[in-house]
Amino acid sequence: MYTTKGRKLKVEAAKPFDEVSASVEAAQSTFPMPKGRQTMVKAINEDIAVLRSSGELAKILTANGLKADAAEAGDPRLIK
């Protein structure tokens, strides 16, 4: 959506298609970190949990033109 801002384009979400699992379940993103840095992983996970539970993550998303419900992507999973 950001790259099309100000252009006369219509962006629509694709309808779910069972053959493409990423279209059925919400996408998730990651923060690449050095292997073995469990203290860093724990700190980032805790910070994200605070942002999510306080509603701040939803505010950040909507302020950038995204849907607030994207803050709740479910349990971690690998989408194939």
All heavy atoms as a GROMACS GRO file, in nm:
protein
  596
    1MET      N    1   0.082  -0.118   0.000
    1MET     CA    2   0.000   0.000   0.000
    1MET      C    3   0.087   0.125   0.000
    1MET      O    4   0.052   0.224  -0.064
    1MET     CB    5  -0.092   0.000   0.121
    1MET     CG    6  -0.201  -0.105   0.113
    1MET     SD    7  -0.307  -0.114   0.258
    1MET     CE    8  -0.373   0.050   0.267
    2TYR      N    9   0.197   0.121   0.073
    2TYR     CA   10   0.283   0.239   0.083
    2TYR      C   11   0.338   0.280  -0.053
    2TYR      O   12   0.341   0.397  -0.086
    2TYR     CB   13   0.395   0.212   0.183
    2TYR     CG   14   0.487   0.332   0.200
    2TYR    CD1   15   0.448   0.438   0.280
    2TYR    CD2   16   0.608   0.338   0.136
    2TYR    CE1   17   0.530   0.548   0.296
    2TYR    CE2   18   0.692   0.447   0.151
    2TYR     CZ   19   0.652   0.552   0.231
    2TYR     OH   20   0.733   0.661   0.247
    3THR      N   21   0.380   0.184  -0.132
    3THR     CA   22   0.441   0.216  -0.261
    3THR      C   23   0.340   0.265  -0.363
    3THR      O   24   0.380   0.322  -0.465
    3THR     CB   25   0.516   0.094  -0.320
    3THR    OG1   26   0.423  -0.012  -0.338
    3THR    CG2   27   0.630   0.051  -0.230
    4THR      N   28   0.212   0.245  -0.338
    4THR     CA   29   0.109   0.291  -0.431
    4THR      C   30   0.041   0.419  -0.382
    4THR      O   31  -0.048   0.470  -0.450
    4THR     CB   32   0.002   0.183  -0.452
    4THR    OG1   33  -0.062   0.156  -0.328
    4THR    CG2   34   0.063   0.057  -0.510
    5LYS      N   35   0.084   0.471  -0.269
    5LYS     CA   36   0.022   0.591  -0.212
    5LYS      C   37   0.030   0.708  -0.310
    5LYS      O   38   0.136   0.735  -0.367
    5LYS     CB   39   0.092   0.627  -0.080
    5LYS     CG   40   0.020   0.730   0.001
    5LYS     CD   41   0.087   0.747   0.136
    5LYS     CE   42   0.009   0.843   0.222
    5LYS     NZ   43   0.064   0.852   0.356
    6GLY      N   44  -0.083   0.775  -0.331
    6GLY     CA   45  -0.087   0.888  -0.421
    6GLY      C   46  -0.111   0.851  -0.566
    6GLY      O   47  -0.125   0.937  -0.651
    7ARG      N   48  -0.116   0.724  -0.596
    7ARG     CA   49  -0.142   0.678  -0.732
    7ARG      C   50  -0.287   0.632  -0.742
    7ARG      O   51  -0.349   0.596  -0.643
    7ARG     CB   52  -0.050   0.562  -0.768
    7ARG     CG   53   0.095   0.602  -0.767
    7ARG     CD   54   0.180   0.486  -0.808
    7ARG     NE   55   0.320   0.521  -0.796
    7ARG     CZ   56   0.417   0.436  -0.818
    7ARG    NH1   57   0.390   0.313  -0.854
    7ARG    NH2   58   0.542   0.473  -0.805
    8LYS      N   59  -0.339   0.633  -0.861
    8LYS     CA   60  -0.478   0.592  -0.881
    8LYS      C   61  -0.485   0.441  -0.903
    8LYS      O   62  -0.522   0.393  -1.010
    8LYS     CB   63  -0.540   0.668  -0.998
    8LYS     CG   64  -0.557   0.814  -0.970
    8LYS     CD   65  -0.623   0.885  -1.086
    8LYS     CE   66  -0.637   1.033  -1.054
    8LYS     NZ   67  -0.706   1.104  -1.159
    9LEU      N   68  -0.447   0.366  -0.802
    9LEU     CA   69  -0.450   0.221  -0.808
    9LEU      C   70  -0.541   0.170  -0.697
    9LEU      O   71  -0.552   0.230  -0.591
    9LEU     CB   72  -0.311   0.162  -0.788
    9LEU     CG   73  -0.206   0.201  -0.892
    9LEU    CD1   74  -0.070   0.148  -0.850
    9LEU    CD2   75  -0.242   0.146  -1.029
   10LYS      N   76  -0.603   0.058  -0.721
   10LYS     CA   77  -0.686  -0.004  -0.619
   10LYS      C   78  -0.616  -0.131  -0.574
   10LYS      O   79  -0.588  -0.220  -0.656
   10LYS     CB   80  -0.825  -0.035  -0.675
   10LYS     CG   81  -0.919  -0.090  -0.572
   10LYS     CD   82  -1.058  -0.108  -0.631
   10LYS     CE   83  -1.152  -0.160  -0.524
   10LYS     NZ   84  -1.288  -0.178  -0.576
   11VAL      N   85  -0.586  -0.141  -0.446
   11VAL     CA   86  -0.520  -0.258  -0.391
   11VAL      C   87  -0.622  -0.338  -0.313
   11VAL      O   88  -0.691  -0.285  -0.225
   11VAL     CB   89  -0.403  -0.217  -0.298
   11VAL    CG1   90  -0.338  -0.339  -0.237
   11VAL    CG2   91  -0.302  -0.133  -0.374
   12GLU      N   92  -0.636  -0.464  -0.346
   12GLU     CA   93  -0.731  -0.552  -0.278
   12GLU      C   94  -0.659  -0.677  -0.231
   12GLU      O   95  -0.568  -0.726  -0.297
   12GLU     CB   96  -0.844  -0.592  -0.372
   12GLU     CG   97  -0.932  -0.477  -0.416
   12GLU     CD   98  -1.045  -0.523  -0.507
   12GLU    OE1   99  -1.065  -0.645  -0.523
   12GLU    OE2  100  -1.114  -0.436  -0.562
   13ALA      N  101  -0.705  -0.728  -0.118
   13ALA     CA  102  -0.650  -0.855  -0.069
   13ALA      C  103  -0.704  -0.969  -0.154
   13ALA      O  104  -0.821  -0.969  -0.193
   13ALA     CB  105  -0.690  -0.875   0.077
   14ALA      N  106  -0.618  -1.064  -0.185
   14ALA     CA  107  -0.661  -1.181  -0.261
   14ALA      C  108  -0.751  -1.269  -0.175
   14ALA      O  109  -0.735  -1.275  -0.053
   14ALA     CB  110  -0.538  -1.260  -0.307
   15LYS      N  111  -0.843  -1.335  -0.240
   15LYS     CA  112  -0.930  -1.428  -0.167
   15LYS      C  113  -0.848  -1.551  -0.128
   15LYS      O  114  -0.760  -1.594  -0.204
   15LYS     CB  115  -1.048  -1.469  -0.255
   15LYS     CG  116  -1.144  -1.354  -0.281
   15LYS     CD  117  -1.258  -1.397  -0.368
   15LYS     CE  118  -1.348  -1.277  -0.395
   15LYS     NZ  119  -1.457  -1.309  -0.485
   16PRO      N  120  -0.876  -1.608  -0.010
   16PRO     CA  121  -0.804  -1.728   0.032
   16PRO      C  122  -0.819  -1.842  -0.069
   16PRO      O  123  -0.927  -1.862  -0.126
   16PRO     CB  124  -0.871  -1.765   0.165
   16PRO     CG  125  -0.931  -1.637   0.214
   16PRO     CD  126  -0.972  -1.563   0.091
   17PHE      N  127  -0.709  -1.911  -0.093
   17PHE     CA  128  -0.706  -2.025  -0.185
   17PHE      C  129  -0.631  -2.136  -0.114
   17PHE      O  130  -0.513  -2.122  -0.081
   17PHE     CB  131  -0.634  -1.982  -0.314
   17PHE     CG  132  -0.621  -2.089  -0.418
   17PHE    CD1  133  -0.734  -2.148  -0.473
   17PHE    CD2  134  -0.497  -2.129  -0.462
   17PHE    CE1  135  -0.723  -2.246  -0.570
   17PHE    CE2  136  -0.484  -2.228  -0.559
   17PHE     CZ  137  -0.598  -2.286  -0.613
   18ASP      N  138  -0.701  -2.245  -0.085
   18ASP     CA  139  -0.645  -2.354  -0.003
   18ASP      C  140  -0.513  -2.409  -0.054
   18ASP      O  141  -0.432  -2.457   0.023
   18ASP     CB  142  -0.746  -2.468   0.011
   18ASP     CG  143  -0.863  -2.431   0.100
   18ASP    OD1  144  -0.847  -2.341   0.185
   18ASP    OD2  145  -0.971  -2.491   0.085
   19GLU      N  146  -0.488  -2.402  -0.184
   19GLU     CA  147  -0.364  -2.453  -0.240
   19GLU      C  148  -0.243  -2.365  -0.205
   19GLU      O  149  -0.129  -2.407  -0.222
   19GLU     CB  150  -0.376  -2.468  -0.392
   19GLU     CG  151  -0.484  -2.564  -0.436
   19GLU     CD  152  -0.456  -2.707  -0.391
   19GLU    OE1  153  -0.340  -2.752  -0.399
   19GLU    OE2  154  -0.551  -2.774  -0.348
   20VAL      N  155  -0.269  -2.244  -0.160
   20VAL     CA  156  -0.162  -2.151  -0.120
   20VAL      C  157  -0.184  -2.115   0.026
   20VAL      O  158  -0.264  -2.028   0.058
   20VAL     CB  159  -0.161  -2.023  -0.209
   20VAL    CG1  160  -0.050  -1.929  -0.167
   20VAL    CG2  161  -0.150  -2.061  -0.356
   21SER      N  162  -0.116  -2.185   0.117
   21SER     CA  163  -0.141  -2.168   0.260
   21SER      C  164  -0.122  -2.025   0.308
   21SER      O  165  -0.190  -1.979   0.400
   21SER     CB  166  -0.055  -2.264   0.342
   21SER     OG  167   0.082  -2.238   0.322
   22ALA      N  168  -0.032  -1.950   0.246
   22ALA     CA  169  -0.009  -1.812   0.287
   22ALA      C  170  -0.131  -1.724   0.260
   22ALA      O  171  -0.145  -1.618   0.318
   22ALA     CB  172   0.113  -1.755   0.215
   23SER      N  173  -0.222  -1.769   0.173
   23SER     CA  174  -0.343  -1.692   0.147
   23SER      C  175  -0.453  -1.725   0.248
   23SER      O  176  -0.552  -1.654   0.257
   23SER     CB  177  -0.393  -1.717   0.004
   23SER     OG  178  -0.451  -1.846  -0.008
   24VAL      N  179  -0.435  -1.833   0.322
   24VAL     CA  180  -0.535  -1.876   0.420
   24VAL      C  181  -0.500  -1.824   0.559
   24VAL      O  182  -0.588  -1.781   0.634
   24VAL     CB  183  -0.547  -2.031   0.422
   24VAL    CG1  184  -0.647  -2.077   0.524
   24VAL    CG2  185  -0.585  -2.082   0.283
   25GLU      N  186  -0.373  -1.827   0.595
   25GLU     CA  187  -0.327  -1.778   0.725
   25GLU      C  188  -0.249  -1.648   0.705
   25GLU      O  189  -0.182  -1.630   0.604
   25GLU     CB  190  -0.235  -1.880   0.792
   25GLU     CG  191  -0.307  -2.005   0.836
   25GLU     CD  192  -0.215  -2.093   0.917
   25GLU    OE1  193  -0.135  -2.166   0.857
   25GLU    OE2  194  -0.224  -2.086   1.041
   26ALA      N  195  -0.258  -1.562   0.804
   26ALA     CA  196  -0.187  -1.434   0.797
   26ALA      C  197  -0.036  -1.457   0.789
   26ALA      O  198   0.017  -1.551   0.848
   26ALA     CB  199  -0.219  -1.350   0.920
   27ALA      N  200   0.030  -1.370   0.716
   27ALA     CA  201   0.176  -1.376   0.707
   27ALA      C  202   0.238  -1.333   0.840
   27ALA      O  203   0.176  -1.262   0.918
   27ALA     CB  204   0.225  -1.286   0.595
   28GLN      N  205   0.356  -1.378   0.865
   28GLN     CA  206   0.431  -1.339   0.984
   28GLN      C  207   0.568  -1.292   0.940
   28GLN      O  208   0.618  -1.330   0.834
   28GLN     CB  209   0.445  -1.457   1.081
   28GLN     CG  210   0.312  -1.501   1.137
   28GLN     CD  211   0.328  -1.618   1.234
   28GLN    OE1  212   0.406  -1.709   1.210
   28GLN    NE2  213   0.255  -1.614   1.342
   29SER      N  214   0.628  -1.206   1.020
   29SER     CA  215   0.762  -1.160   0.989
   29SER      C  216   0.856  -1.194   1.104
   29SER      O  217   0.812  -1.233   1.212
   29SER     CB  218   0.763  -1.009   0.963
   29SER     OG  219   0.718  -0.941   1.077
   30THR      N  220   0.984  -1.181   1.079
   30THR     CA  221   1.083  -1.214   1.181
   30THR      C  222   1.187  -1.104   1.189
   30THR      O  223   1.197  -1.019   1.102
   30THR     CB  224   1.156  -1.345   1.147
   30THR    OG1  225   1.227  -1.327   1.024
   30THR    CG2  226   1.061  -1.462   1.136
   31PHE      N  227   1.263  -1.109   1.296
   31PHE     CA  228   1.378  -1.021   1.313
   31PHE      C  229   1.502  -1.110   1.312
   31PHE      O  230   1.527  -1.181   1.409
   31PHE     CB  231   1.372  -0.946   1.447
   31PHE     CG  232   1.262  -0.844   1.454
   31PHE    CD1  233   1.145  -0.873   1.520
   31PHE    CD2  234   1.277  -0.720   1.396
   31PHE    CE1  235   1.043  -0.780   1.529
   31PHE    CE2  236   1.177  -0.626   1.403
   31PHE     CZ  237   1.059  -0.656   1.469
   32PRO      N  238   1.577  -1.114   1.203
   32PRO     CA  239   1.698  -1.197   1.201
   32PRO      C  240   1.795  -1.154   1.312
   32PRO      O  241   1.815  -1.034   1.333
   32PRO     CB  242   1.758  -1.171   1.063
   32PRO     CG  243   1.644  -1.121   0.981
   32PRO     CD  244   1.557  -1.046   1.077
   33MET      N  245   1.845  -1.252   1.385
   33MET     CA  246   1.939  -1.226   1.494
   33MET      C  247   2.052  -1.328   1.492
   33MET      O  248   2.034  -1.438   1.439
   33MET     CB  249   1.865  -1.233   1.628
   33MET     CG  250   1.767  -1.120   1.648
   33MET     SD  251   1.678  -1.137   1.802
   33MET     CE  252   1.526  -1.206   1.741
   34PRO      N  253   2.163  -1.294   1.550
   34PRO     CA  254   2.274  -1.389   1.553
   34PRO      C  255   2.235  -1.516   1.629
   34PRO      O  256   2.169  -1.510   1.733
   34PRO     CB  257   2.385  -1.314   1.628
   34PRO     CG  258   2.348  -1.170   1.619
   34PRO     CD  259   2.199  -1.166   1.611
   35LYS      N  260   2.276  -1.629   1.578
   35LYS     CA  261   2.249  -1.758   1.641
   35LYS      C  262   2.310  -1.762   1.781
   35LYS      O  263   2.420  -1.713   1.802
   35LYS     CB  264   2.308  -1.870   1.554
   35LYS     CG  265   2.266  -2.007   1.597
   35LYS     CD  266   2.316  -2.109   1.496
   35LYS     CE  267   2.270  -2.246   1.534
   35LYS     NZ  268   2.310  -2.345   1.435
   36GLY      N  269   2.236  -1.817   1.875
   36GLY     CA  270   2.287  -1.833   2.010
   36GLY      C  271   2.268  -1.712   2.100
   36GLY      O  272   2.314  -1.713   2.214
   37ARG      N  273   2.204  -1.608   2.055
   37ARG     CA  274   2.183  -1.487   2.135
   37ARG      C  275   2.047  -1.492   2.204
   37ARG      O  276   1.958  -1.412   2.177
   37ARG     CB  277   2.193  -1.363   2.048
   37ARG     CG  278   2.330  -1.341   1.987
   37ARG     CD  279   2.425  -1.291   2.097
   37ARG     NE  280   2.554  -1.260   2.046
   37ARG     CZ  281   2.593  -1.140   2.009
   37ARG    NH1  282   2.512  -1.038   2.016
   37ARG    NH2  283   2.716  -1.120   1.964
   38GLN      N  284   2.028  -1.588   2.292
   38GLN     CA  285   1.899  -1.609   2.357
   38GLN      C  286   1.856  -1.491   2.443
   38GLN      O  287   1.736  -1.463   2.455
   38GLN     CB  288   1.901  -1.739   2.439
   38GLN     CG  289   1.914  -1.864   2.352
   38GLN     CD  290   1.811  -1.869   2.241
   38GLN    OE1  291   1.693  -1.845   2.262
   38GLN    NE2  292   1.855  -1.898   2.120
   39THR      N  293   1.950  -1.419   2.502
   39THR     CA  294   1.915  -1.301   2.582
   39THR      C  295   1.853  -1.195   2.491
   39THR      O  296   1.755  -1.131   2.528
   39THR     CB  297   2.039  -1.246   2.653
   39THR    OG1  298   2.096  -1.350   2.734
   39THR    CG2  299   2.005  -1.128   2.741
   40MET      N  300   1.910  -1.177   2.373
   40MET     CA  301   1.856  -1.080   2.277
   40MET      C  302   1.716  -1.123   2.230
   40MET      O  303   1.624  -1.041   2.225
   40MET     CB  304   1.948  -1.068   2.156
   40MET     CG  305   1.898  -0.969   2.050
   40MET     SD  306   1.996  -0.972   1.898
   40MET     CE  307   2.147  -0.898   1.953
   41VAL      N  308   1.700  -1.251   2.197
   41VAL     CA  309   1.570  -1.303   2.152
   41VAL      C  310   1.464  -1.280   2.260
   41VAL      O  311   1.354  -1.232   2.232
   41VAL     CB  312   1.580  -1.453   2.118
   41VAL    CG1  313   1.443  -1.514   2.092
   41VAL    CG2  314   1.672  -1.475   1.998
   42LYS      N  315   1.499  -1.311   2.384
   42LYS     CA  316   1.406  -1.294   2.496
   42LYS      C  317   1.367  -1.147   2.512
   42LYS      O  318   1.248  -1.115   2.528
   42LYS     CB  319   1.468  -1.347   2.625
   42LYS     CG  320   1.377  -1.342   2.745
   42LYS     CD  321   1.445  -1.406   2.867
   42LYS     CE  322   1.354  -1.408   2.986
   42LYS     NZ  323   1.358  -1.287   3.065
   43ALA      N  324   1.463  -1.057   2.505
   43ALA     CA  325   1.436  -0.914   2.523
   43ALA      C  326   1.345  -0.861   2.412
   43ALA      O  327   1.250  -0.786   2.439
   43ALA     CB  328   1.567  -0.836   2.525
   44ILE      N  329   1.371  -0.901   2.288
   44ILE     CA  330   1.288  -0.854   2.176
   44ILE      C  331   1.148  -0.912   2.187
   44ILE      O  332   1.048  -0.842   2.168
   44ILE     CB  333   1.354  -0.887   2.041
   44ILE    CG1  334   1.477  -0.796   2.024
   44ILE    CG2  335   1.257  -0.870   1.926
   44ILE    CD1  336   1.561  -0.823   1.904
   45ASN      N  337   1.137  -1.041   2.219
   45ASN     CA  338   1.005  -1.102   2.235
   45ASN      C  339   0.925  -1.034   2.346
   45ASN      O  340   0.804  -1.011   2.332
   45ASN     CB  341   1.016  -1.252   2.263
   45ASN     CG  342   1.052  -1.331   2.139
   45ASN    OD1  343   1.034  -1.284   2.027
   45ASN    ND2  344   1.104  -1.451   2.160
   46GLU      N  345   0.990  -1.000   2.456
   46GLU     CA  346   0.922  -0.932   2.566
   46GLU      C  347   0.877  -0.792   2.524
   46GLU      O  348   0.766  -0.749   2.557
   46GLU     CB  349   1.012  -0.925   2.688
   46GLU     CG  350   1.030  -1.058   2.757
   46GLU     CD  351   1.134  -1.056   2.869
   46GLU    OE1  352   1.200  -0.951   2.889
   46GLU    OE2  353   1.149  -1.160   2.935
   47ASP      N  354   0.961  -0.722   2.449
   47ASP     CA  355   0.925  -0.587   2.403
   47ASP      C  356   0.805  -0.592   2.308
   47ASP      O  357   0.712  -0.512   2.318
   47ASP     CB  358   1.045  -0.521   2.334
   47ASP     CG  359   1.022  -0.373   2.308
   47ASP    OD1  360   0.970  -0.305   2.398
   47ASP    OD2  361   1.056  -0.327   2.198
   48ILE      N  362   0.806  -0.687   2.216
   48ILE     CA  363   0.693  -0.703   2.123
   48ILE      C  364   0.566  -0.736   2.201
   48ILE      O  365   0.458  -0.684   2.170
   48ILE     CB  366   0.723  -0.810   2.017
   48ILE    CG1  367   0.835  -0.759   1.924
   48ILE    CG2  368   0.597  -0.845   1.937
   48ILE    CD1  369   0.890  -0.864   1.830
   49ALA      N  370   0.576  -0.821   2.303
   49ALA     CA  371   0.459  -0.856   2.384
   49ALA      C  372   0.401  -0.733   2.453
   49ALA      O  373   0.279  -0.715   2.459
   49ALA     CB  374   0.497  -0.963   2.487
   50VAL      N  375   0.488  -0.645   2.504
   50VAL     CA  376   0.442  -0.522   2.568
   50VAL      C  377   0.374  -0.430   2.465
   50VAL      O  378   0.266  -0.376   2.490
   50VAL     CB  379   0.558  -0.448   2.638
   50VAL    CG1  380   0.519  -0.308   2.681
   50VAL    CG2  381   0.607  -0.529   2.758
   51LEU      N  382   0.437  -0.414   2.348
   51LEU     CA  383   0.377  -0.332   2.242
   51LEU      C  384   0.241  -0.386   2.200
   51LEU      O  385   0.147  -0.309   2.178
   51LEU     CB  386   0.470  -0.325   2.120
   51LEU     CG  387   0.599  -0.246   2.137
   51LEU    CD1  388   0.691  -0.269   2.018
   51LEU    CD2  389   0.569  -0.099   2.153
   52ARG      N  390   0.230  -0.516   2.191
   52ARG     CA  391   0.104  -0.578   2.150
   52ARG      C  392  -0.002  -0.560   2.258
   52ARG      O  393  -0.114  -0.516   2.231
   52ARG     CB  394   0.125  -0.726   2.120
   52ARG     CG  395  -0.001  -0.795   2.069
   52ARG     CD  396   0.023  -0.941   2.034
   52ARG     NE  397   0.094  -0.947   1.908
   52ARG     CZ  398   0.207  -1.014   1.890
   52ARG    NH1  399   0.263  -1.080   1.988
   52ARG    NH2  400   0.266  -1.016   1.773
   53SER      N  401   0.031  -0.593   2.383
   53SER     CA  402  -0.069  -0.589   2.491
   53SER      C  403  -0.114  -0.447   2.526
   53SER      O  404  -0.227  -0.426   2.568
   53SER     CB  405  -0.017  -0.661   2.616
   53SER     OG  406   0.092  -0.591   2.671
   54SER      N  407  -0.027  -0.349   2.504
   54SER     CA  408  -0.063  -0.210   2.534
   54SER      C  409  -0.144  -0.146   2.422
   54SER      O  410  -0.199  -0.037   2.439
   54SER     CB  411   0.064  -0.126   2.557
   54SER     OG  412   0.134  -0.107   2.434
   55GLY      N  413  -0.150  -0.213   2.306
   55GLY     CA  414  -0.220  -0.157   2.191
   55GLY      C  415  -0.132  -0.068   2.105
   55GLY      O  416  -0.174  -0.020   2.000
   56GLU      N  417  -0.009  -0.047   2.148
   56GLU     CA  418   0.082   0.040   2.073
   56GLU      C  419   0.116  -0.018   1.936
   56GLU      O  420   0.128   0.056   1.838
   56GLU     CB  421   0.210   0.064   2.154
   56GLU     CG  422   0.302   0.167   2.094
   56GLU     CD  423   0.242   0.308   2.087
   56GLU    OE1  424   0.151   0.340   2.166
   56GLU    OE2  425   0.286   0.385   2.000
   57LEU      N  426   0.131  -0.149   1.926
   57LEU     CA  427   0.164  -0.210   1.797
   57LEU      C  428   0.051  -0.186   1.697
   57LEU      O  429   0.077  -0.150   1.582
   57LEU     CB  430   0.190  -0.360   1.814
   57LEU     CG  431   0.237  -0.435   1.689
   57LEU    CD1  432   0.361  -0.372   1.629
   57LEU    CD2  433   0.263  -0.581   1.722
   58ALA      N  434  -0.073  -0.198   1.740
   58ALA     CA  435  -0.188  -0.170   1.652
   58ALA      C  436  -0.188  -0.024   1.608
   58ALA      O  437  -0.216   0.007   1.492
   58ALA     CB  438  -0.318  -0.205   1.723
   59LYS      N  439  -0.153   0.066   1.699
   59LYS     CA  440  -0.146   0.209   1.664
   59LYS      C  441  -0.038   0.235   1.560
   59LYS      O  442  -0.057   0.314   1.467
   59LYS     CB  443  -0.117   0.293   1.789
   59LYS     CG  444  -0.233   0.301   1.885
   59LYS     CD  445  -0.193   0.382   2.007
   59LYS     CE  446  -0.299   0.377   2.114
   59LYS     NZ  447  -0.257   0.447   2.237
   60ILE      N  448   0.077   0.170   1.575
   60ILE     CA  449   0.187   0.186   1.479
   60ILE      C  450   0.142   0.137   1.341
   60ILE      O  451   0.168   0.202   1.240
   60ILE     CB  452   0.312   0.111   1.527
   60ILE    CG1  453   0.371   0.178   1.652
   60ILE    CG2  454   0.418   0.101   1.416
   60ILE    CD1  455   0.475   0.094   1.724
   61LEU      N  456   0.074   0.023   1.339
   61LEU     CA  457   0.027  -0.032   1.212
   61LEU      C  458  -0.071   0.063   1.143
   61LEU      O  459  -0.056   0.094   1.025
   61LEU     CB  460  -0.038  -0.169   1.234
   61LEU     CG  461   0.058  -0.281   1.274
   61LEU    CD1  462  -0.018  -0.402   1.323
   61LEU    CD2  463   0.148  -0.318   1.158
   62THR      N  464  -0.172   0.110   1.217
   62THR     CA  465  -0.272   0.198   1.156
   62THR      C  466  -0.212   0.332   1.114
   62THR      O  467  -0.253   0.389   1.014
   62THR     CB  468  -0.394   0.219   1.248
   62THR    OG1  469  -0.352   0.272   1.373
   62THR    CG2  470  -0.469   0.089   1.270
   63ALA      N  471  -0.115   0.380   1.189
   63ALA     CA  472  -0.050   0.507   1.153
   63ALA      C  473   0.026   0.494   1.021
   63ALA      O  474   0.056   0.594   0.956
   63ALA     CB  475   0.046   0.550   1.264
   64ASN      N  476   0.056   0.370   0.983
   64ASN     CA  477   0.129   0.346   0.858
   64ASN      C  478   0.041   0.283   0.751
   64ASN      O  479   0.089   0.220   0.657
   64ASN     CB  480   0.252   0.259   0.887
   64ASN     CG  481   0.357   0.337   0.960
   64ASN    OD1  482   0.430   0.414   0.899
   64ASN    ND2  483   0.365   0.322   1.091
   65GLY      N  484  -0.091   0.300   0.766
   65GLY     CA  485  -0.184   0.255   0.663
   65GLY      C  486  -0.216   0.108   0.662
   65GLY      O  487  -0.269   0.057   0.563
   66LEU      N  488  -0.185   0.039   0.769
   66LEU     CA  489  -0.212  -0.105   0.776
   66LEU      C  490  -0.326  -0.131   0.873
   66LEU      O  491  -0.363  -0.046   0.954
   66LEU     CB  492  -0.087  -0.180   0.820
   66LEU     CG  493   0.034  -0.160   0.728
   66LEU    CD1  494   0.159  -0.217   0.791
   66LEU    CD2  495   0.009  -0.223   0.592
   67LYS      N  496  -0.382  -0.251   0.868
   67LYS     CA  497  -0.492  -0.288   0.957
   67LYS      C  498  -0.439  -0.322   1.096
   67LYS      O  499  -0.336  -0.390   1.110
   67LYS     CB  500  -0.569  -0.407   0.901
   67LYS     CG  501  -0.643  -0.374   0.774
   67LYS     CD  502  -0.721  -0.494   0.725
   67LYS     CE  503  -0.797  -0.460   0.599
   67LYS     NZ  504  -0.875  -0.576   0.553
   68ALA      N  505  -0.511  -0.276   1.199
   68ALA     CA  506  -0.470  -0.300   1.337
   68ALA      C  507  -0.466  -0.448   1.372
   68ALA      O  508  -0.383  -0.491   1.452
   68ALA     CB  509  -0.563  -0.226   1.433
   69ASP      N  510  -0.555  -0.528   1.312
   69ASP     CA  511  -0.559  -0.670   1.346
   69ASP      C  512  -0.435  -0.746   1.299
   69ASP      O  513  -0.412  -0.861   1.338
   69ASP     CB  514  -0.687  -0.736   1.298
   69ASP     CG  515  -0.702  -0.738   1.146
   69ASP    OD1  516  -0.614  -0.686   1.074
   69ASP    OD2  517  -0.804  -0.792   1.100
   70ALA      N  518  -0.350  -0.683   1.220
   70ALA     CA  519  -0.224  -0.747   1.180
   70ALA      C  520  -0.130  -0.763   1.299
   70ALA      O  521  -0.033  -0.838   1.292
   70ALA     CB  522  -0.156  -0.666   1.070
   71ALA      N  523  -0.159  -0.695   1.409
   71ALA     CA  524  -0.078  -0.708   1.530
   71ALA      C  525  -0.097  -0.846   1.594
   71ALA      O  526  -0.015  -0.888   1.675
   71ALA     CB  527  -0.114  -0.599   1.631
   72GLU      N  528  -0.203  -0.914   1.557
   72GLU     CA  529  -0.233  -1.047   1.613
   72GLU      C  530  -0.221  -1.151   1.503
   72GLU      O  531  -0.320  -1.191   1.442
   72GLU     CB  532  -0.374  -1.048   1.674
   72GLU     CG  533  -0.394  -0.949   1.786
   72GLU     CD  534  -0.303  -0.973   1.906
   72GLU    OE1  535  -0.262  -1.089   1.930
   72GLU    OE2  536  -0.272  -0.875   1.975
   73ALA      N  537  -0.102  -1.196   1.475
   73ALA     CA  538  -0.078  -1.293   1.367
   73ALA      C  539  -0.081  -1.437   1.414
   73ALA      O  540  -0.056  -1.528   1.337
   73ALA     CB  541   0.056  -1.264   1.300
   74GLY      N  542  -0.113  -1.460   1.541
   74GLY     CA  543  -0.123  -1.597   1.592
   74GLY      C  544   0.010  -1.652   1.640
   74GLY      O  545   0.111  -1.582   1.645
   75ASP      N  546   0.008  -1.779   1.673
   75ASP     CA  547   0.128  -1.848   1.720
   75ASP      C  548   0.231  -1.857   1.608
   75ASP      O  549   0.193  -1.866   1.490
   75ASP     CB  550   0.095  -1.988   1.771
   75ASP     CG  551   0.011  -1.984   1.897
   75ASP    OD1  552   0.024  -1.887   1.974
   75ASP    OD2  553  -0.068  -2.078   1.918
   76PRO      N  554   0.361  -1.857   1.642
   76PRO     CA  555   0.463  -1.868   1.537
   76PRO      C  556   0.444  -1.996   1.456
   76PRO      O  557   0.410  -2.102   1.509
   76PRO     CB  558   0.594  -1.876   1.616
   76PRO     CG  559   0.563  -1.814   1.747
   76PRO     CD  560   0.418  -1.846   1.774
   77ARG      N  561   0.461  -1.984   1.324
   77ARG     CA  562   0.446  -2.099   1.237
   77ARG      C  563   0.525  -2.076   1.108
   77ARG      O  564   0.551  -1.962   1.070
   77ARG     CB  565   0.300  -2.124   1.204
   77ARG     CG  566   0.236  -2.011   1.126
   77ARG     CD  567   0.086  -2.029   1.113
   77ARG     NE  568   0.027  -1.913   1.052
   77ARG     CZ  569  -0.003  -1.798   1.114
   77ARG    NH1  570   0.023  -1.786   1.243
   77ARG    NH2  571  -0.055  -1.698   1.050
   78LEU      N  572   0.554  -2.185   1.041
   78LEU     CA  573   0.620  -2.178   0.911
   78LEU      C  574   0.514  -2.191   0.805
   78LEU      O  575   0.435  -2.285   0.806
   78LEU     CB  576   0.723  -2.291   0.896
   78LEU     CG  577   0.790  -2.303   0.761
   78LEU    CD1  578   0.873  -2.177   0.731
   78LEU    CD2  579   0.877  -2.427   0.756
   79ILE      N  580   0.504  -2.093   0.716
   79ILE     CA  581   0.407  -2.100   0.607
   79ILE      C  582   0.478  -2.153   0.484
   79ILE      O  583   0.581  -2.099   0.444
   79ILE     CB  584   0.343  -1.962   0.580
   79ILE    CG1  585   0.264  -1.918   0.702
   79ILE    CG2  586   0.253  -1.968   0.457
   79ILE    CD1  587   0.199  -1.782   0.688
   80LYS      N  588   0.426  -2.260   0.427
   80LYS     CA  589   0.489  -2.325   0.312
   80LYS      C  590   0.421  -2.286   0.184
   80LYS      O  591   0.308  -2.260   0.177
   80LYS     CB  592   0.484  -2.476   0.328
   80LYS     CG  593   0.551  -2.522   0.456
   80LYS     CD  594   0.531  -2.669   0.472
   80LYS     CE  595   0.570  -2.710   0.613
   80LYS     NZ  596   0.534  -2.843   0.643
   0.00000   0.00000   0.00000
